[in-house]
Amino acid sequence: MHEKFINRCIEIAKNGLGTTRPNPMVGCVIVHENIIIGEGYTSPYGGDHAEINAIQSVKDKSLLHLATLYVTLEPCSHYGKTPPCSNLIIEHQIPNIVIGTIDTHDKVAGQGIAKLRAAGCNVIVGVLEDKCKQHHKRFFTFHNKKRPYIILKWAETTNGFMAPKMKTEKKPIWITNTYSRQLVHKWRAEEQAILIGTNTVIEDNPSLTARNWKGNNPIRIVIDRAHKLSKGFNVFDDTAETYIISEKNINFSNPIAQQICDILYSKKINSIIIEGGRQTFQTFINDNLWDEARVFIGNKAFKDGIKAPDISGKLVSEQNILKDTLKIYTND
């Protein structure tokens, strides 16, 4: 029964994807006699947390002192944009708390659980723990590894090329179908930033926006070592923020992937999609700085071209999108 309700917490928490950062996208349900009487997920940053939204959604507050509160992540115990969630739980005398996983953020890290137990709450921790940690992968990666959660995304042909060797126009040559490309725009709306290199800007002149999906555009990160890109490229328009990484802020004589991660961490970017060319991908792969790779295999072949990156990881998902194949790998 506990797993059933934690699964529901994870399900509704996904409604916050792309809007809650830097806060985690938490889900919470409140149960009385095995019936959900309230539920909530984290509001966009600056708004209420999941536990507060769930408590507020309960119509008959007299049931709270007989209820069980389920939540994907340990309730906070510190003041931020909002008061501590653990305080409100105690105030409403909710006796039973079931938590998916501990919050490893140094401002919480078990203090919320200790506070609840000190107030007399019965607290259970670790229900569907691995699944909850996976759900909060962006938040945990940012705080534990001091870098963003890194997603690599590219498309390749059936014979392993990601681009032709020669192009007649400075625009993308599509390998995948319309539905796969729309899915990429959905992904862009879910992550905080997107990164490409100089050559991709020159060859494709991409916009890097989520224009084919409802949601926020990611921050555009462009590697431009010598500042040779003109302001006429699409990445410099006013549809999204753009940040340049050049010799002014990193040393290109040393490995650059970790330096880029350090800059992104300092800018509080907790997730990023890398959509660059082969060299950009291979830089992060070689330094083992990636968490997930989303690889499309389109239904076409090039006679010659630029080979797709060399990557090894655990294949966790494979699906068809019409005649395209999408493979998702994780870095174990």
C-alpha positions as CSV (number, residue, x, y, z in Angstrom):
1,M,0.0,0.0,0.0
2,H,2.9,2.4,0.8
3,E,4.4,1.8,-2.6
4,K,1.1,2.4,-4.3
5,F,0.8,5.9,-2.8
6,I,4.5,6.8,-3.3
7,N,4.0,5.9,-7.0
8,R,1.2,8.3,-7.1
9,C,3.4,11.0,-5.6
10,I,6.0,10.4,-8.3
11,E,3.3,10.5,-11.0
12,I,1.9,13.9,-9.9
13,A,5.4,15.4,-9.2
14,K,6.2,15.2,-12.9
15,N,3.7,18.1,-13.4
16,G,6.5,20.4,-12.0
17,L,9.1,19.3,-14.5
18,G,10.8,22.4,-15.9
19,T,9.3,24.9,-13.6
20,T,10.4,24.2,-10.0
21,R,14.2,24.6,-10.3
22,P,16.3,25.1,-8.3
23,N,13.8,23.3,-6.0
24,P,13.2,19.6,-6.6
25,M,9.9,18.5,-8.2
26,V,8.3,16.8,-5.2
27,G,4.9,15.0,-5.2
28,C,2.8,14.5,-2.1
29,V,-0.5,12.7,-1.3
30,I,-2.5,12.6,1.9
31,V,-4.4,9.4,2.7
32,H,-7.2,8.6,5.2
33,E,-8.4,5.0,5.4
34,N,-6.7,4.1,2.2
35,I,-8.4,6.9,0.3
36,I,-6.5,9.9,-1.1
37,I,-8.0,13.1,0.5
38,G,-5.5,15.5,-0.8
39,E,-2.5,15.8,-3.1
40,G,-0.1,18.4,-4.5
41,Y,3.2,18.9,-6.3
42,T,5.8,21.7,-6.1
43,S,4.7,25.0,-7.5
44,P,6.9,27.0,-9.8
45,Y,9.9,28.4,-8.0
46,G,8.9,30.9,-5.3
47,G,5.5,29.2,-4.8
48,D,4.4,26.6,-2.2
49,H,6.0,23.2,-1.9
50,A,4.2,19.9,-2.5
51,E,3.3,19.2,1.1
52,I,1.7,22.6,1.6
53,N,-0.3,22.3,-1.6
54,A,-1.4,18.8,-0.6
55,I,-2.5,19.9,2.9
56,Q,-4.3,22.9,1.4
57,S,-6.2,20.7,-1.0
58,V,-7.8,18.6,1.8
59,K,-11.4,19.8,2.2
60,D,-12.0,18.3,5.7
61,K,-9.0,19.4,7.7
62,S,-10.3,17.4,10.7
63,L,-9.2,14.2,9.0
64,L,-5.5,15.3,8.9
65,H,-4.8,14.2,12.5
66,L,-5.9,10.7,11.4
67,A,-4.1,10.6,8.1
68,T,-0.9,9.5,6.5
69,L,1.2,11.9,4.4
70,Y,3.2,10.4,1.5
71,V,6.0,12.4,-0.1
72,T,8.8,11.6,-2.6
73,L,11.5,13.6,-0.7
74,E,12.1,14.4,2.9
75,P,10.1,17.5,4.0
76,C,12.3,20.6,4.4
77,S,13.1,22.0,7.9
78,H,14.6,25.4,6.9
79,Y,13.3,28.7,5.8
80,G,13.8,29.6,2.2
81,K,11.3,31.3,-0.2
82,T,8.6,29.5,1.9
83,P,8.4,28.3,5.6
84,P,9.5,24.8,6.5
85,C,7.1,22.1,5.3
86,S,7.8,20.0,8.4
87,N,6.4,22.9,10.6
88,L,3.0,22.8,8.8
89,I,2.8,19.0,9.0
90,I,3.4,19.2,12.8
91,E,0.9,22.1,13.1
92,H,-1.8,20.0,11.5
93,Q,-0.9,17.0,13.7
94,I,-0.5,14.5,10.8
95,P,0.6,11.4,12.7
96,N,2.1,9.2,9.9
97,I,4.7,10.3,7.4
98,V,6.0,8.0,4.6
99,I,9.0,9.4,2.7
100,G,10.6,8.0,-0.5
101,T,14.1,9.2,0.1
102,I,16.2,11.5,2.4
103,D,17.0,14.9,1.0
104,T,20.9,15.0,0.9
105,H,20.9,18.8,0.5
106,D,23.0,20.1,3.5
107,K,20.2,22.4,4.6
108,V,18.0,19.3,5.2
109,A,19.9,16.0,5.3
110,G,17.8,14.2,7.9
111,Q,16.9,17.3,9.9
112,G,13.3,17.3,8.6
113,I,12.9,13.7,9.6
114,A,14.4,14.3,13.1
115,K,12.1,17.3,13.6
116,L,9.0,15.3,12.7
117,R,10.0,12.4,15.0
118,A,10.7,14.8,17.8
119,A,7.1,16.1,17.4
120,G,5.8,12.5,17.8
121,C,5.2,11.6,14.2
122,N,5.6,8.0,13.0
123,V,8.1,8.4,10.1
124,I,8.9,5.7,7.6
125,V,11.8,6.3,5.2
126,G,12.9,4.5,2.0
127,V,9.7,3.4,0.3
128,L,10.6,3.0,-3.5
129,E,13.8,4.8,-2.6
130,D,15.7,4.0,-5.8
131,K,12.7,5.2,-7.9
132,C,12.5,8.4,-5.9
133,K,16.2,9.0,-6.3
134,Q,15.9,8.5,-10.0
135,H,12.9,10.9,-10.1
136,H,15.0,13.5,-8.3
137,K,18.1,12.9,-10.4
138,R,18.6,16.5,-11.4
139,F,18.4,17.8,-7.9
140,F,20.7,15.1,-6.4
141,T,23.3,15.4,-9.2
142,F,23.5,19.2,-8.8
143,H,23.9,19.1,-5.0
144,N,26.0,15.9,-4.7
145,K,28.2,16.1,-7.8
146,K,28.3,19.9,-7.9
147,R,27.4,20.0,-11.6
148,P,24.2,19.8,-13.8
149,Y,22.5,16.6,-14.8
150,I,23.9,16.1,-18.3
151,I,21.8,14.7,-21.1
152,L,23.5,14.0,-24.5
153,K,21.1,14.0,-27.5
154,W,21.9,13.3,-31.1
155,A,20.5,11.6,-34.2
156,E,22.3,9.2,-36.5
157,T,21.6,7.4,-39.7
158,T,21.2,3.6,-40.0
159,N,24.9,3.4,-41.0
160,G,26.1,5.5,-38.0
161,F,26.6,9.0,-39.4
162,M,25.3,12.1,-37.6
163,A,25.9,14.5,-40.5
164,P,27.0,14.4,-44.1
165,K,30.6,15.3,-44.8
166,M,29.6,18.1,-47.2
167,K,26.6,20.5,-47.1
168,T,25.3,22.9,-49.7
169,E,23.3,25.1,-47.2
170,K,23.9,26.4,-43.7
171,K,20.9,24.7,-42.1
172,P,20.1,21.3,-40.5
173,I,19.8,18.2,-42.6
174,W,17.1,16.2,-40.7
175,I,17.7,12.6,-40.0
176,T,14.6,12.0,-37.9
177,N,10.8,12.6,-38.5
178,T,8.6,15.4,-37.4
179,Y,7.4,13.6,-34.3
180,S,10.9,12.8,-33.0
181,R,11.8,16.5,-33.5
182,Q,8.8,17.6,-31.6
183,L,9.8,15.3,-28.7
184,V,13.2,17.1,-28.6
185,H,11.4,20.4,-28.2
186,K,9.5,18.9,-25.2
187,W,12.8,17.8,-23.7
188,R,14.2,21.3,-24.2
189,A,11.3,22.8,-22.2
190,E,12.0,20.3,-19.4
191,E,15.7,21.2,-18.9
192,Q,17.3,24.4,-17.7
193,A,19.9,24.8,-20.4
194,I,21.2,23.6,-23.8
195,L,24.7,23.5,-25.1
196,I,26.3,23.5,-28.5
197,G,29.7,24.3,-30.0
198,T,30.9,26.9,-32.6
199,N,30.7,24.6,-35.6
200,T,27.1,23.6,-35.0
201,V,26.1,27.3,-34.9
202,I,28.0,28.0,-38.1
203,E,26.8,24.8,-40.0
204,D,23.1,24.7,-38.8
205,N,22.3,28.1,-37.4
206,P,19.9,26.6,-34.9
207,S,17.5,28.5,-32.6
208,L,17.7,26.0,-29.7
209,T,14.2,26.9,-28.5
210,A,11.2,24.9,-27.4
211,R,9.0,26.6,-30.1
212,N,7.1,23.4,-31.0
213,W,6.1,22.7,-27.4
214,K,4.5,24.7,-24.7
215,G,7.1,25.6,-22.1
216,N,10.1,27.7,-21.2
217,N,13.0,28.0,-23.6
218,P,16.3,26.7,-22.1
219,I,19.3,29.0,-21.5
220,R,21.5,28.6,-24.6
221,I,25.2,27.9,-23.8
222,V,27.5,28.3,-26.7
223,I,31.2,27.3,-26.8
224,D,32.9,30.0,-28.8
225,R,36.6,29.9,-28.0
226,A,37.7,33.0,-29.9
227,H,34.4,34.9,-30.0
228,K,34.3,34.5,-33.8
229,L,30.5,34.1,-34.0
230,S,28.6,37.1,-35.3
231,K,25.5,38.4,-33.6
232,G,23.4,37.5,-36.7
233,F,23.1,33.9,-35.8
234,N,19.8,32.7,-34.3
235,V,21.3,31.8,-30.9
236,F,21.8,35.5,-30.3
237,D,18.1,36.5,-30.9
238,D,15.9,37.7,-28.0
239,T,13.8,34.5,-27.7
240,A,16.1,33.1,-24.9
241,E,19.1,33.9,-22.8
242,T,22.5,33.0,-24.3
243,Y,25.8,32.6,-22.5
244,I,29.1,32.3,-24.3
245,I,32.0,30.1,-23.0
246,S,35.3,31.3,-24.4
247,E,38.9,31.8,-23.6
248,K,37.8,34.6,-21.3
249,N,36.3,32.2,-18.8
250,I,38.0,28.8,-19.3
251,N,41.5,27.5,-20.3
252,F,41.2,25.6,-23.5
253,S,44.7,24.2,-23.0
254,N,43.3,22.0,-20.3
255,P,40.3,19.6,-20.5
256,I,37.2,21.8,-20.9
257,A,34.3,19.6,-19.9
258,Q,34.9,19.9,-16.1
259,Q,35.5,23.6,-16.5
260,I,32.2,24.0,-18.2
261,C,30.5,22.0,-15.5
262,D,32.0,24.3,-12.9
263,I,30.7,27.4,-14.7
264,L,27.2,25.9,-15.0
265,Y,27.2,25.0,-11.3
266,S,28.2,28.5,-10.4
267,K,25.3,29.8,-12.5
268,K,23.0,27.4,-10.6
269,I,22.1,25.4,-13.7
270,N,20.9,22.0,-12.6
271,S,20.3,20.2,-15.9
272,I,21.5,20.6,-19.5
273,I,21.0,19.0,-22.9
274,I,24.1,18.8,-25.1
275,E,23.2,19.0,-28.8
276,G,26.5,19.9,-30.2
277,G,28.6,18.2,-32.9
278,R,30.7,15.1,-32.5
279,Q,33.7,16.9,-31.0
280,T,31.5,18.4,-28.3
281,F,29.8,15.1,-27.4
282,Q,33.1,13.2,-27.4
283,T,34.7,15.8,-25.0
284,F,32.1,15.1,-22.4
285,I,32.0,11.3,-23.0
286,N,35.8,11.0,-22.8
287,D,35.8,12.8,-19.4
288,N,32.9,10.7,-18.2
289,L,30.8,13.8,-17.6
290,W,27.4,12.6,-18.8
291,D,24.4,11.0,-17.1
292,E,22.0,10.1,-19.9
293,A,22.2,9.7,-23.7
294,R,19.2,9.9,-25.9
295,V,20.0,8.6,-29.4
296,F,17.7,8.7,-32.4
297,I,18.4,6.3,-35.3
298,G,16.6,7.8,-38.3
299,N,15.3,5.8,-41.3
300,K,18.0,7.1,-43.7
301,A,21.6,6.6,-44.6
302,F,24.4,8.8,-45.9
303,K,27.1,7.6,-48.3
304,D,29.7,9.3,-46.2
305,G,29.7,11.7,-43.3
306,I,30.6,12.5,-39.7
307,K,30.5,9.4,-37.5
308,A,28.3,9.5,-34.4
309,P,30.0,9.6,-31.0
310,D,31.5,6.4,-29.4
311,I,29.6,5.7,-26.2
312,S,29.1,2.9,-23.8
313,G,26.4,2.8,-21.2
314,K,23.4,0.8,-20.1
315,L,20.6,0.7,-22.6
316,V,17.5,1.4,-20.4
317,S,14.9,2.1,-23.1
318,E,14.2,1.5,-26.8
319,Q,11.1,2.6,-28.7
320,N,10.0,3.3,-32.2
321,I,8.6,6.6,-33.3
322,L,7.2,5.7,-36.6
323,K,10.3,4.6,-38.5
324,D,12.7,6.2,-36.1
325,T,14.2,4.3,-33.2
326,L,15.0,6.1,-29.9
327,K,17.5,4.5,-27.6
328,I,18.2,5.8,-24.1
329,Y,21.4,5.0,-22.2
330,T,22.5,5.8,-18.7
331,N,26.1,6.2,-17.5
332,D,26.6,3.5,-14.9
